[in-house]
Amino acid sequence: MTGRVFKIKKGLVSLVLEDGHSCWFQPLGGYDIEVDDIVTGDMWSLGREEFFNATKGYEMNVFVQGHT
């Protein structure tokens, strides 16, 4: 699934997904993430995952907090 970074606040990143839903995750590292970056991965899971920042071209270890 693909999402666009909508907001970054207090260490949590909010994505708007291609289907209109949203996902919140915490990056587990010092990644350079900015609003409007395009991110891909299994955003419907919970817990530890690997996402790919397609805008910047690198994989990220993240902890998925929730989705709607």
C-alpha distances in whole Angstrom, upper triangle without the diagonal:
4,7,11,13,15,18,19,22,24,22,19,16,14,11,11,7,7,9,11,11,11,11,14,14,17,17,20,22,23,20,20,18,19,18,16,14,11,8,6,6,6,7,9,11,14,16,16,13,12,10,10,12,12,15,17,16,16,14,15,16,15,16,14,16,15,13,14
4,7,10,13,15,17,20,23,20,17,14,13,9,9,6,6,9,11,11,11,11,13,14,17,17,19,21,21,18,18,15,15,14,12,11,7,6,4,7,9,8,11,14,16,18,17,14,13,10,9,10,9,12,14,14,15,14,14,16,15,16,14,17,16,13,15
4,7,9,12,14,17,20,18,15,11,9,5,5,4,6,9,9,9,8,8,11,12,15,15,18,19,20,17,16,13,13,11,9,8,6,5,6,9,10,9,11,14,16,17,17,15,14,10,10,10,10,11,14,15,15,14,14,16,14,16,13,15,14,12,13
4,6,9,11,15,18,17,14,10,8,5,5,6,8,11,10,11,9,10,11,12,15,15,18,19,19,16,14,11,10,8,5,6,5,6,9,12,14,12,15,17,18,19,19,17,16,12,12,10,10,10,13,14,15,15,15,17,15,17,15,16,16,14,15
4,6,8,11,14,13,11,7,6,5,7,9,11,14,13,12,10,10,10,11,12,12,16,17,16,13,12,8,7,5,5,5,7,7,11,13,15,13,16,17,18,19,18,17,16,12,12,10,11,11,12,15,15,15,14,16,14,15,14,15,15,14,15
4,7,10,14,13,11,8,6,5,6,10,12,14,12,12,9,10,10,12,14,15,19,19,19,16,15,11,9,6,6,9,10,11,14,16,17,14,17,19,19,20,21,19,19,16,16,14,15,14,16,18,19,19,17,19,16,17,15,15,15,13,14
4,6,10,10,8,6,5,7,9,13,16,17,15,14,11,11,9,11,12,13,17,18,17,15,14,10,8,6,9,10,12,13,16,18,19,16,18,20,19,20,20,19,19,17,17,15,17,16,17,20,19,19,17,18,16,16,15,14,14,14,15
4,7,7,6,5,6,9,12,15,18,20,18,17,13,12,9,10,10,11,14,15,14,12,11,8,8,7,10,11,14,14,17,18,19,16,19,20,19,18,19,18,18,16,17,15,17,16,16,19,18,18,15,16,14,14,14,14,15,15,17
4,6,5,7,8,12,15,18,21,23,20,18,15,13,10,11,10,12,15,15,15,14,14,12,11,11,14,15,17,17,20,21,21,18,21,21,19,19,19,20,20,18,20,18,21,20,20,22,21,21,18,18,15,15,15,13,15,16,18
4,6,9,11,15,18,21,24,25,23,21,17,15,12,11,9,11,13,14,14,14,15,13,14,14,17,18,20,19,22,22,23,20,22,21,19,18,19,20,20,19,21,19,23,22,21,24,22,21,18,17,15,14,15,13,15,17,20
4,7,10,13,17,19,23,24,23,20,16,14,10,9,6,7,10,11,10,11,12,11,12,13,16,16,18,16,19,19,20,17,20,19,17,15,15,16,17,16,18,16,20,19,19,21,19,18,14,14,11,11,12,11,14,16,19
4,7,10,13,16,19,21,19,16,13,10,6,6,5,7,10,12,13,12,13,11,12,12,15,14,16,14,16,16,17,14,16,16,14,13,14,15,15,14,16,15,19,18,18,20,18,17,14,13,10,10,9,9,11,13,15
4,7,10,12,16,18,16,14,10,8,6,5,6,8,11,13,13,11,12,8,9,9,11,11,12,11,13,14,15,12,15,15,14,14,14,14,14,12,14,12,15,15,15,17,16,15,12,13,10,10,9,10,11,12,14
4,7,10,13,15,13,11,7,6,5,7,9,11,15,16,17,15,14,11,11,9,11,11,12,11,13,14,14,11,13,15,14,15,16,15,16,13,15,14,16,16,17,19,18,17,15,15,12,12,10,10,10,9,11
4,6,9,11,10,8,5,5,6,8,11,12,16,18,18,15,15,11,11,9,9,9,9,8,10,11,12,9,12,14,14,16,16,15,15,12,13,12,13,14,16,17,17,16,14,15,13,13,11,12,11,9,11
4,7,8,6,6,5,7,9,12,15,16,20,21,22,19,18,14,13,11,10,11,10,10,11,13,13,10,12,15,16,18,19,17,17,14,15,14,15,15,18,19,19,19,18,19,16,17,14,14,12,10,10
4,5,5,5,5,7,11,13,16,17,20,22,23,20,20,16,16,14,12,12,10,9,9,11,11,8,10,13,15,18,18,16,16,13,14,14,14,15,18,19,19,18,17,18,16,17,14,15,13,10,10
4,6,7,9,11,14,16,20,20,24,25,26,22,22,18,18,16,13,13,10,11,10,12,12,11,12,16,18,21,21,19,18,15,15,15,14,16,19,19,20,19,19,21,19,20,17,18,16,13,13
4,6,9,11,15,17,21,22,25,27,28,25,25,21,21,18,16,17,14,14,13,14,13,11,12,16,18,21,22,20,20,17,18,18,18,19,22,23,23,22,22,23,21,21,18,19,16,12,11
4,7,10,14,17,20,22,25,27,28,25,24,21,20,17,15,16,14,14,14,16,15,12,13,17,18,21,23,21,21,18,19,19,19,20,23,24,24,23,22,23,21,21,17,18,15,11,9
4,7,11,14,17,19,23,25,26,23,23,20,19,17,16,16,15,14,14,14,13,10,10,13,15,18,20,18,19,17,18,18,19,20,23,24,24,22,21,21,18,18,14,14,11,7,6
4,7,10,14,16,19,22,22,20,20,17,16,14,14,14,13,12,13,13,12,9,10,12,13,15,17,16,17,15,17,16,18,19,21,22,21,20,18,18,15,15,11,11,8,5,5
4,7,10,13,16,18,20,18,18,15,15,14,14,14,13,11,11,11,10,6,8,10,10,12,13,13,14,12,14,15,17,18,19,20,19,17,15,15,12,11,8,8,6,4,7
4,7,10,13,16,17,15,16,13,14,13,15,14,14,12,13,13,12,9,10,11,10,11,12,12,14,12,15,15,17,18,19,20,19,17,14,14,10,9,6,5,5,6,9
4,6,9,12,14,13,14,12,14,14,15,14,14,11,12,12,12,9,11,11,9,9,9,9,11,10,13,13,16,17,17,18,16,14,11,10,6,5,4,5,7,9,12
4,6,9,11,11,13,11,13,15,17,15,16,13,15,14,14,12,14,13,11,10,9,10,11,11,14,14,17,18,17,18,16,14,10,9,6,5,6,7,10,13,16
4,6,7,7,10,9,12,14,16,14,15,12,14,13,14,13,16,15,13,11,10,10,10,9,12,11,15,16,15,15,13,11,7,6,4,6,9,10,13,15,19
4,7,8,12,12,15,18,20,17,18,15,16,15,16,15,18,16,14,11,9,10,10,11,13,14,17,18,16,17,14,11,8,5,5,7,10,12,15,18,22
4,6,9,11,14,17,19,17,18,16,17,17,18,18,21,19,18,15,12,13,12,12,13,13,17,17,15,15,12,11,8,7,8,11,14,16,19,21,24
4,7,9,12,16,18,16,17,16,18,19,21,20,23,22,21,18,16,16,14,14,14,13,17,16,13,15,12,12,9,10,11,13,16,18,21,23,26
4,6,10,13,15,12,14,12,15,16,18,18,21,21,20,18,16,15,13,11,11,10,13,12,10,11,9,9,7,9,10,13,15,17,20,21,24
4,7,10,12,10,12,12,15,17,20,19,23,23,22,21,19,17,15,13,12,9,12,11,8,11,10,11,10,13,13,16,17,19,21,22,25
4,7,9,7,10,10,13,15,18,16,20,20,20,19,18,16,14,12,11,8,11,9,8,11,11,11,10,12,12,15,15,17,18,19,21
4,6,6,9,11,14,17,20,18,21,22,22,22,21,19,17,14,13,10,12,9,10,13,13,15,13,16,15,17,17,19,20,19,21
4,6,9,11,15,17,19,17,20,22,22,22,22,20,19,16,15,12,13,11,12,15,16,17,16,18,17,18,18,18,19,18,19
4,6,9,13,16,19,17,20,22,22,23,22,20,19,15,14,11,11,9,11,14,15,17,16,19,18,20,19,20,20,18,19
4,6,10,13,16,15,19,20,21,21,20,18,16,12,10,7,7,5,8,10,12,13,13,16,15,18,17,19,19,18,20
4,7,10,14,13,16,18,20,20,19,16,14,10,8,6,5,5,8,10,11,12,12,15,15,17,16,18,18,17,18
4,7,10,10,13,15,16,17,15,12,10,7,6,4,6,7,9,10,10,9,10,12,12,14,13,16,16,15,17
4,7,8,11,13,15,16,14,11,9,6,5,7,7,10,12,11,11,9,10,12,12,14,13,16,16,15,17
4,6,9,9,12,13,12,8,7,5,6,9,10,13,15,13,12,10,10,11,10,12,11,14,14,13,16
4,6,6,9,11,10,7,8,7,10,13,14,17,18,17,16,13,12,12,11,11,9,13,12,11,14
4,6,8,10,11,8,10,8,11,13,15,17,18,18,17,14,13,13,10,10,7,10,9,8,10
4,7,10,12,10,12,12,15,17,18,21,22,22,20,17,16,15,13,12,8,10,8,7,9
4,7,8,8,11,11,15,17,19,22,23,22,20,17,15,13,11,10,7,9,8,9,12
4,7,8,11,13,16,18,21,23,24,23,21,17,15,13,10,7,5,6,7,9,12
4,6,10,12,16,18,21,23,23,22,20,16,13,10,8,5,5,7,9,11,15
4,7,10,13,16,19,21,21,20,17,13,10,7,6,4,6,9,12,14,18
4,6,10,13,16,18,18,17,14,10,8,6,5,6,7,11,12,14,17
4,7,10,13,15,15,13,10,7,6,5,6,9,10,13,15,16,19
4,7,9,12,12,11,9,6,5,7,7,10,10,14,15,15,18
4,6,9,9,7,6,4,6,9,10,13,13,17,18,18,20
4,5,6,6,5,6,7,11,11,15,15,18,19,18,21
4,6,5,7,9,11,14,15,18,18,21,21,20,22
4,6,8,11,12,16,17,20,20,22,23,22,24
4,6,9,11,14,16,19,20,22,24,23,26
4,7,10,14,16,19,20,23,24,24,26
4,7,10,13,16,18,21,22,23,25
4,7,10,13,15,18,20,20,23
4,6,10,12,15,17,18,21
4,7,10,13,16,17,21
4,6,9,12,14,18
4,6,9,12,16
4,6,8,12
4,7,11
4,7
4
